Amino acid sequence: MPFCTQCGTQVDEQALYCPACGAPQRAGAPPPPPPPGGAQDRADDFLSRMPPRRAALLCYVPIVGWIMSIVVLAAERFREERIVRFHAFQGLYLFVVWLFADWVFGPMTGYTPALKFAGGAMKLAVLCLWIYMMVRVNAGEDVRLPLIGDLAERSVSEQQ
């Protein structure tokens, strides 16, 4: 698919004008060169186009959501988005609970079946909470988990 010769938006091959900027098109025009600055500009562009609700949802992706949480907390784009920062902290704290279950109960699983069950149950509970939070955030609801939600709220308040 060709790109707009003016703004770089993808346009239909038969388009005479760009639907985004209205510039006249040449058939089969190559994409415009990338903006100067390289990877940092692409990362800024990625975050600038991301809706806050999607950023909050990505903080709860099981096992790897902590990465997006750190990106959200470090990005200037979400510095004033209190609810997104809340979800980033809450997602990080859920990951800490997961690590606790894995690192504390994991080595003890050979001792008793009760410890093996406790570690597995805790990890299953965190997995279910991650999925539950993804569904709730996607629906536009802001759920505060017991204890973890209070910690996340305190963390957001301290940074403001």
Residue frames as qw, qx, qy, qz and C-alpha x, y, z in Angstrom:
[[0.000, 0.888, 0.460, 0.000, 0.00, 0.00, 0.00],
 [0.414, 0.488, -0.044, 0.767, 1.41, 3.45, -0.85],
 [0.365, -0.555, -0.426, 0.615, 1.91, 6.29, 1.58],
 [0.133, 0.962, 0.237, -0.038, 0.92, 9.95, 1.42],
 [0.630, 0.415, -0.048, 0.655, 3.61, 12.10, -0.14],
 [0.093, -0.743, 0.090, -0.657, 2.86, 14.88, 2.35],
 [0.535, -0.599, 0.339, -0.489, 2.15, 13.32, 5.78],
 [0.104, 0.366, -0.921, 0.083, 3.16, 9.65, 5.39],
 [0.657, 0.051, 0.533, -0.531, -0.28, 8.15, 6.12],
 [0.291, 0.058, 0.903, 0.312, -1.13, 4.96, 4.26],
 [0.495, 0.408, 0.013, -0.767, -3.47, 5.67, 1.36],
 [0.813, 0.315, 0.480, -0.091, -5.31, 3.48, -1.10],
 [0.517, -0.085, 0.552, 0.648, -3.44, 2.77, -4.32],
 [0.223, 0.582, 0.599, 0.502, -6.21, 4.46, -6.33],
 [0.199, -0.824, -0.364, 0.386, -6.52, 7.50, -4.04],
 [0.404, 0.697, 0.137, 0.577, -6.12, 10.86, -5.69],
 [0.128, -0.725, 0.249, -0.629, -5.99, 12.70, -2.34],
 [0.301, 0.080, -0.819, 0.482, -4.83, 11.73, 1.16],
 [0.456, -0.640, -0.562, -0.258, -7.77, 11.12, 3.53],
 [0.571, -0.518, -0.364, 0.523, -5.73, 12.53, 6.45],
 [0.269, -0.503, 0.015, 0.821, -4.26, 15.75, 5.04],
 [0.492, 0.766, 0.305, -0.280, -5.90, 16.15, 1.63],
 [0.103, -0.646, 0.530, 0.539, -2.63, 16.36, -0.32],
 [0.790, 0.470, -0.206, -0.334, -2.72, 15.19, -3.96],
 [0.742, -0.338, 0.573, 0.082, -1.15, 11.76, -4.47],
 [0.390, 0.526, -0.665, -0.360, 1.08, 10.11, -7.05],
 [0.964, -0.029, -0.117, -0.236, 0.36, 6.48, -7.74],
 [0.932, 0.006, -0.220, 0.287, 2.80, 4.14, -5.96],
 [0.054, 0.844, -0.326, 0.422, 4.64, 6.84, -4.00],
 [0.633, 0.042, -0.656, 0.407, 7.31, 5.47, -1.63],
 [0.508, -0.761, -0.375, 0.146, 6.95, 6.11, 2.10],
 [0.070, 0.930, -0.206, 0.296, 8.54, 9.30, 3.38],
 [0.536, 0.309, -0.631, 0.467, 11.94, 8.97, 5.09],
 [0.580, -0.573, -0.530, 0.233, 11.86, 8.43, 8.87],
 [0.121, -0.965, 0.018, -0.232, 12.11, 11.56, 10.99],
 [0.402, 0.536, -0.567, 0.480, 15.52, 12.44, 12.41],
 [0.447, -0.531, 0.459, -0.555, 16.33, 11.12, 15.87],
 [0.365, 0.206, -0.907, -0.034, 15.90, 7.41, 15.31],
 [0.418, -0.278, -0.861, 0.076, 14.57, 5.07, 17.97],
 [0.080, -0.293, -0.535, 0.789, 13.72, 7.73, 20.56],
 [0.344, 0.148, -0.162, -0.913, 11.39, 9.53, 18.15],
 [0.522, -0.108, -0.749, -0.393, 9.67, 6.25, 17.28],
 [0.331, -0.284, -0.803, 0.406, 9.21, 5.46, 20.99],
 [0.095, 0.267, 0.289, -0.915, 7.80, 8.93, 21.65],
 [0.439, 0.063, -0.441, -0.780, 5.48, 8.53, 18.66],
 [0.449, -0.175, -0.874, -0.067, 4.35, 5.12, 19.94],
 [0.205, -0.370, -0.686, 0.591, 3.43, 6.53, 23.34],
 [0.156, 0.221, 0.041, -0.962, 1.88, 9.72, 22.00],
 [0.495, -0.019, -0.549, -0.673, -0.60, 7.72, 19.91],
 [0.360, -0.180, -0.905, 0.136, -1.47, 5.28, 22.71],
 [0.459, -0.631, -0.224, -0.583, -4.76, 5.99, 24.47],
 [0.207, -0.508, 0.620, -0.561, -4.43, 6.16, 28.28],
 [0.860, -0.129, 0.244, -0.430, -6.92, 3.30, 28.76],
 [0.908, 0.322, -0.264, 0.042, -4.81, 0.99, 26.57],
 [0.288, 0.571, -0.603, 0.477, -1.65, 1.91, 28.46],
 [0.517, -0.384, 0.509, -0.571, -3.41, 1.07, 31.74],
 [0.956, 0.071, 0.039, -0.282, -4.64, -2.24, 30.32],
 [0.745, 0.470, -0.435, 0.185, -1.16, -3.26, 29.16],
 [0.105, -0.598, 0.619, -0.498, 0.14, -2.86, 32.73],
 [0.729, -0.199, 0.496, -0.427, -1.84, -6.00, 33.63],
 [0.787, 0.366, -0.457, -0.194, -0.61, -8.37, 30.91],
 [0.900, -0.420, 0.117, -0.013, 0.32, -11.51, 32.86],
 [0.856, -0.170, 0.120, 0.473, 4.03, -11.95, 33.62],
 [0.526, 0.186, 0.197, 0.806, 5.26, -9.13, 31.31],
 [0.058, -0.886, -0.380, -0.261, 2.95, -6.24, 32.29],
 [0.532, -0.704, -0.049, 0.468, 5.62, -4.90, 34.63],
 [0.496, 0.041, 0.343, 0.796, 7.56, -3.74, 31.56],
 [0.025, 0.655, 0.437, 0.616, 4.70, -1.51, 30.39],
 [0.466, -0.821, -0.311, 0.111, 4.22, -0.33, 33.98],
 [0.562, -0.447, 0.101, 0.688, 7.80, 0.92, 34.08],
 [0.301, 0.297, 0.443, 0.790, 7.44, 2.54, 30.65],
 [0.184, -0.797, -0.463, -0.342, 4.27, 4.33, 31.79],
 [0.532, -0.778, -0.173, 0.287, 5.86, 5.53, 35.01],
 [0.548, -0.309, 0.236, 0.741, 8.98, 6.75, 33.20],
 [0.310, 0.464, 0.521, 0.645, 7.24, 8.40, 30.24],
 [0.005, -0.144, -0.132, 0.981, 6.60, 12.11, 30.18],
 [0.319, -0.227, -0.603, -0.695, 3.39, 11.39, 28.22],
 [0.588, -0.497, -0.616, -0.166, 1.63, 9.90, 31.26],
 [0.304, 0.107, -0.500, 0.804, 3.12, 12.18, 33.92],
 [0.307, -0.070, 0.220, -0.923, -0.25, 13.92, 34.52],
 [0.687, -0.125, -0.525, -0.486, -2.46, 10.86, 33.91],
 [0.385, -0.428, 0.622, -0.531, -3.21, 9.92, 37.51],
 [0.891, 0.005, 0.259, -0.372, -5.39, 6.89, 36.75],
 [0.820, 0.459, -0.338, 0.053, -2.88, 5.40, 34.29],
 [0.173, 0.567, -0.667, 0.451, -0.11, 5.81, 36.85],
 [0.652, -0.288, 0.474, -0.518, -2.36, 4.17, 39.47],
 [0.965, 0.182, 0.036, -0.188, -2.83, 1.13, 37.22],
 [0.584, 0.585, -0.509, 0.239, 0.91, 1.03, 36.48],
 [0.148, -0.495, 0.688, -0.510, 1.71, 0.89, 40.20],
 [0.802, -0.103, 0.370, -0.458, -1.05, -1.63, 40.90],
 [0.901, 0.376, -0.208, -0.070, 0.23, -3.83, 38.05],
 [0.344, 0.586, -0.636, 0.365, 3.78, -3.61, 39.45],
 [0.412, -0.382, 0.627, -0.539, 2.62, -4.58, 42.92],
 [0.934, 0.090, 0.131, -0.320, 0.71, -7.56, 41.52],
 [0.741, 0.497, -0.432, 0.135, 3.94, -8.63, 39.82],
 [0.020, -0.549, 0.679, -0.487, 5.76, -8.36, 43.16],
 [0.755, -0.173, 0.433, -0.461, 3.17, -10.73, 44.69],
 [0.921, 0.345, -0.145, -0.109, 3.79, -13.11, 41.78],
 [0.450, 0.587, -0.588, 0.328, 7.53, -12.97, 42.40],
 [0.390, -0.449, 0.605, -0.529, 6.99, -13.53, 46.11],
 [0.910, 0.015, 0.244, -0.334, 4.94, -16.66, 45.39],
 [0.845, 0.468, -0.253, 0.058, 7.51, -17.91, 42.89],
 [0.373, 0.594, -0.561, 0.439, 10.70, -17.12, 44.81],
 [0.368, -0.427, 0.598, -0.570, 9.53, -17.86, 48.34],
 [0.839, -0.016, 0.391, -0.378, 7.23, -20.81, 47.84],
 [0.756, 0.529, -0.353, -0.154, 9.02, -22.19, 44.77],
 [0.305, 0.493, -0.775, 0.252, 12.13, -23.47, 46.59],
 [0.369, -0.216, 0.714, -0.555, 10.00, -24.87, 49.44],
 [0.784, 0.112, -0.208, -0.575, 7.78, -27.05, 47.26],
 [0.621, 0.206, -0.755, 0.047, 9.85, -30.14, 48.06],
 [0.054, -0.235, 0.722, -0.648, 9.22, -29.87, 51.81],
 [0.315, 0.296, 0.795, -0.426, 5.48, -30.34, 52.15],
 [0.164, 0.464, 0.736, 0.465, 2.52, -30.61, 49.81],
 [0.096, -0.846, -0.457, 0.257, 0.85, -27.76, 51.73],
 [0.208, -0.658, 0.198, 0.697, 3.60, -25.30, 50.76],
 [0.223, 0.033, 0.729, 0.646, 3.47, -26.46, 47.15],
 [0.039, 0.672, 0.723, 0.156, -0.29, -25.91, 47.16],
 [0.166, -0.828, -0.242, 0.477, 0.03, -22.47, 48.81],
 [0.224, -0.442, 0.413, 0.764, 2.55, -21.27, 46.22],
 [0.132, 0.234, 0.797, 0.542, 0.49, -22.59, 43.32],
 [0.037, -0.757, -0.649, 0.064, -2.72, -21.12, 44.72],
 [0.170, -0.752, -0.050, 0.635, -1.10, -17.72, 45.18],
 [0.168, -0.242, 0.583, 0.758, 0.25, -17.71, 41.61],
 [0.062, 0.454, 0.820, 0.342, -3.13, -18.79, 40.26],
 [0.091, -0.810, -0.475, 0.331, -4.83, -16.02, 42.24],
 [0.151, -0.613, 0.208, 0.747, -2.46, -13.39, 40.83],
 [0.146, 0.043, 0.759, 0.633, -2.99, -14.72, 37.30],
 [0.004, -0.653, -0.750, -0.101, -6.77, -14.47, 37.77],
 [0.143, -0.800, -0.232, 0.534, -6.41, -10.94, 39.15],
 [0.189, -0.337, 0.463, 0.797, -4.33, -9.88, 36.13],
 [0.044, 0.304, 0.802, 0.513, -7.00, -11.17, 33.76],
 [0.111, -0.752, -0.624, 0.179, -9.81, -9.66, 35.85],
 [0.172, -0.695, -0.021, 0.698, -8.08, -6.27, 35.87],
 [0.150, -0.096, 0.616, 0.767, -7.53, -6.39, 32.09],
 [0.022, -0.536, -0.790, -0.297, -11.26, -7.03, 31.57],
 [0.185, -0.800, -0.449, 0.352, -12.30, -4.27, 34.02],
 [0.207, -0.545, 0.194, 0.789, -9.88, -1.67, 32.63],
 [0.117, 0.110, 0.721, 0.674, -10.95, -2.51, 29.08],
 [0.097, -0.670, -0.723, -0.137, -14.58, -1.93, 30.17],
 [0.043, 0.663, 0.031, 0.747, -13.61, 1.53, 31.45],
 [0.678, -0.700, -0.172, -0.141, -13.82, 0.67, 35.15],
 [0.243, 0.620, -0.566, 0.486, -11.13, 1.60, 37.63],
 [0.857, -0.412, -0.298, -0.084, -10.95, -1.16, 40.23],
 [0.052, -0.704, 0.583, -0.403, -8.88, -0.74, 43.37],
 [0.769, -0.058, -0.634, 0.063, -7.68, -4.08, 44.72],
 [0.653, -0.753, -0.036, -0.069, -7.55, -4.50, 48.51],
 [0.692, -0.553, 0.211, 0.414, -4.14, -3.63, 50.00],
 [0.580, 0.088, 0.423, 0.690, -2.41, -3.41, 46.62],
 [0.142, 0.772, 0.412, 0.462, -4.76, -0.64, 45.49],
 [0.394, -0.908, -0.094, 0.103, -4.04, 1.34, 48.66],
 [0.640, -0.395, 0.299, 0.587, -0.30, 1.00, 48.07],
 [0.440, 0.388, 0.482, 0.651, -0.72, 2.09, 44.45],
 [0.062, -0.907, -0.328, -0.258, -2.81, 5.10, 45.46],
 [0.525, -0.788, 0.067, 0.315, -0.19, 6.10, 48.02],
 [0.631, -0.107, 0.401, 0.655, 2.56, 5.76, 45.43],
 [0.274, 0.643, 0.442, 0.562, 0.71, 7.99, 42.95],
 [0.266, -0.937, -0.214, -0.066, 0.02, 10.58, 45.65],
 [0.629, -0.589, 0.159, 0.482, 3.66, 10.73, 46.69],
 [0.535, 0.093, 0.436, 0.718, 4.74, 11.54, 43.14],
 [0.135, 0.798, 0.449, 0.378, 2.30, 14.38, 42.60]]
